[in-house]
Amino acid sequence: MDVLARIKRLIVRRRFRFSVKSLEELDADGLELEDALEAVLNAEGIKKTLRSRSPRRDRPGEKLYVIESFNYGGTLLYTKGKITREEGEEIYYFFVSAKASRGGT
């Protein structure tokens, strides 16, 4: 199954979480949690896939998906997240970052 479709299905099933950082970024831009969800649901593709180099990540080298898309109000948002697994099952999409896109991010 396409990764973006998997992410969208997790969101539709309300299987997502936001990091404190992502919530702070949304708030700083005057955006709501729903804005980030709308942007991912409206996305036509994943902008890029990164391998995490942060020692704070659950697993070294885990995949992070960067998605840039518009919410229903027309604001372009930048989101970055990962699909988290527990006991071999996808449990949720975790937003690592979510903010208004500034271009070139």
Protein Blocks (a to p, Z undefined) as FASTA:
>chain_A
ZZklmmmmmmmnopacddfklmmmmmmnopafklmmmmmmmpgbdfbacddfbfkbmbgh
iacdddddddfkopacddddddddeehiafbdcdfbdcddeehZZ
